Amino acid sequence: MKQPIITQIHGITPDELKESILNDVRDELKQLAQNFQPVTPPEYVTRKEAAEILKISVITLSDWNKKGILNPYRLGNLIRYKRAELDEALVQINKTKK
């Protein structure tokens, strides 16, 4: 026959135990809330918008795709770029020029 598991706590009332647990949970939730950064969905831009952001022509944009400077995403027949990756590419391009 299986023995029941019993936990006994001495020197504390059930209400004090409950309050102690609630305080610990609240503290953990406060820490999580302070460090929480919501995940923003990636923003995709068209070829024309990407060229305007980078201040280059669409032809140069295509050339950069072939050279691997940019990473285009194909969505069916459409080509899109992640806005965050365009910003990173600008930083990388500026670093290589220096």
C-alpha positions in Angstrom: 0.0 0.0 0.0 1.3 3.4 -0.9 2.1 5.8 1.9 0.6 9.3 1.7 3.1 12.1 1.5 2.7 14.5 4.4 4.5 17.8 4.9 4.4 19.4 8.3 5.4 22.9 9.1 5.8 24.0 12.7 5.8 27.6 14.0 3.7 29.1 11.3 0.0 29.5 10.7 -1.7 28.5 7.4 -2.4 32.2 6.8 1.2 33.2 7.4 2.3 30.5 5.0 -0.1 31.6 2.4 1.0 35.2 2.7 4.7 34.3 2.5 4.1 32.3 -0.7 2.1 35.2 -2.2 4.8 37.7 -1.3 7.4 35.5 -3.0 5.3 35.1 -6.1 4.6 38.9 -6.3 8.3 39.6 -6.0 9.1 37.2 -8.9 6.3 38.8 -11.0 7.7 42.3 -10.3 11.2 41.2 -11.5 9.7 39.6 -14.6 7.7 42.7 -15.4 10.8 44.9 -15.0 12.8 42.8 -17.4 10.0 42.0 -19.8 10.5 43.2 -23.4 7.5 42.5 -25.7 8.3 40.7 -28.9 7.6 42.9 -31.8 6.8 41.2 -35.1 9.4 41.9 -37.8 8.5 44.7 -40.2 8.8 43.7 -43.9 9.4 46.4 -46.5 9.2 46.2 -50.3 12.2 46.5 -52.7 11.3 50.1 -53.4 11.0 51.0 -49.7 14.3 49.2 -49.0 16.0 51.2 -51.7 14.6 54.4 -50.3 15.7 53.5 -46.7 19.2 52.7 -47.9 19.2 55.7 -50.3 20.3 53.5 -53.2 18.8 52.5 -56.5 16.8 49.3 -57.0 19.6 48.0 -59.3 22.2 48.5 -56.5 19.8 46.7 -54.2 19.7 43.7 -56.5 23.5 43.8 -56.8 23.7 43.8 -53.0 21.4 40.8 -52.9 23.7 38.9 -55.2 26.8 39.8 -53.2 25.1 38.7 -50.0 25.1 42.1 -48.3 21.4 41.9 -47.9 19.1 39.0 -47.2 15.9 39.2 -49.2 12.8 37.1 -48.3 10.6 35.7 -51.0 6.9 35.6 -50.1 5.3 33.9 -53.1 6.2 36.2 -56.1 7.1 39.1 -53.7 10.5 40.1 -52.4 10.6 41.6 -49.0 13.3 42.8 -46.6 13.3 42.9 -42.8 13.6 46.5 -41.6 15.9 45.5 -38.7 18.2 43.7 -41.1 18.4 46.8 -43.3 19.5 48.8 -40.3 22.1 46.2 -39.4 23.4 46.2 -43.0 23.9 49.9 -42.9 26.0 49.6 -39.8 28.1 46.8 -41.3 28.6 48.8 -44.5 29.8 51.8 -42.5 32.2 49.6 -40.5 33.8 48.2 -43.6 34.3 51.6 -45.1 36.4 52.8 -42.2 
